[in-house]
Amino acid sequence: MEKSFPFNAALVDGQPDRVYSAEDFAAERAAYVSNGVCAGDALLVTPGAGGGMTVDVAPGLSVIDGYTYRNTDPLTLSVSAADAVYPRLDLVVLRLDLHAREMRCAILCGTPAVSPVPPALTVTESVHEIPLAQIAVAAGETVIEASHLTDMRQRASYILNTMDVDALLDEYKKAITDHFDTEDAAAIAEAASVVRTDRGTYEVLCGDGIYRDASTVTSGRVELCRFTESGTFRPADYPTVDGRYDIVLQGGGGSGAAATQTGNVTVYGGSAGGYMSLSGVALIPDKDYPVTVGKGGAALPKGTGNGATSVQSAGNDGGDTSFWNYTVPGGKGGTMNTEPQPVNTAGFTSEVGTVGENGKGGDSHFARGGANGCASYGLTREAGDGSLGSGGGAVVKYDLYVGKTGAGGDGLVILYGIPACAE
């Protein structure tokens, strides 16, 4: 059916012959204005002025699917009480509800968990939610502070007619493809071959001249910075095109165990630290985010023991690593004559070796564990240290002397993103 409007109505038998619906006007506006807030400070979410578990939504305008929302005064919303054990992530949203014929701000409560994720937005034919802010609610939290809030608003913009632009881009892409396929195909293939082989199988050359692991440069995202010591991250120092970051956390590895005994004894290396990978985290540019890098478990020092008596020592645990409200645990120290300690890793397979097998510490996401230090009858060898969150090796000695065990590797935090172009 064809529609055109607005036109003045004419009375026909006393009734207007032109009648328009809200959907007509919303559809027209949606064709020119994208979803989002209409000013830089519109609907900004801040800690509640009254304190406690509240947040305030600033005045301002926003658009969803052509429908307009206006908040004239600071709006206070209550955050549900924190869980006693686990943290959670809530979302402050603006919700368009066509059945209720209204738009309102609301809070979607997340599910408490060790590694919480925000609740899903509702987008249906009648209900459409857009995010305004994420709230990190720590276990036992009683006050919402600025550090708990992540701004997730998108700025509404005018939508241009891109038909002609798209046609020109398609023509340009075809011309580039034709050119490279004919004249420079061999040169490009040769250059790609060099990049793939001259620095190792898994590294590629990025546009800034730095080689990086191929897994970190998918979708244009590259490593922006890494922390091997505790510190502070400020997004404004590493701006991205979308204000979002991929974050990797690796906990410190545990050190290996040690034993001196005349008979057989099984000694385990330390386990790797915890691992977490977060994608698309929105960070506030001018905010300082605390970073804690977990130290590896300290190695057990050299010692002496009576060969007729069992002298055993469990390894030391690694330290926890955290970024803002996200934390992964350090690895457990090695044990003796028991099942291996659980390896605190996720997303890949890792082992804690034994003396009878490979006797090493657990592999982390980034590095192999330290080697075993088994020696006997007057021969002494220290166990290998772990690195980048992996566990240290164990050591066993059938004599009067115990060699030094392997220390766990320190953890690290790495941030990836698509760098914003310099002005």
Beta strands, then each sheet from edge to edge (+ up, - down):
strand 1: 11-12
strand 2: 15-16
strand 3: 36-37
strand 4: 45-47
strand 5: 54-57
strand 6: 60-64
strand 7: 67-71
strand 8: 75-78
strand 9: 88-97
strand 10: 102-108
strand 11: 127-137
strand 12: 149-151
strand 13: 203-205
strand 14: 211-213
strand 15: 222-227
strand 16: 231-233
strand 17: 244-250
strand 18: 258-260
strand 19: 275-282
strand 20: 289-292
strand 21: 303-304
strand 22: 311-313
strand 23: 321-323
strand 24: 326-328
strand 25: 375-376
strand 26: 395-398
strand 27: 401-402
strand 28: 412-417
sheet 1: 1+ 2-
sheet 2: 3+ 6- 7+
sheet 3: 4+ 5- 8+
sheet 4: 10+ 9- 11+ 12-
sheet 5: 13+ 14-
sheet 6: 15+ 28- 17+ 19-
sheet 7: 16+ 20- 23+ 24-
sheet 8: 22+ 18- 26- 25-
sheet 9: 21+ 27-
end
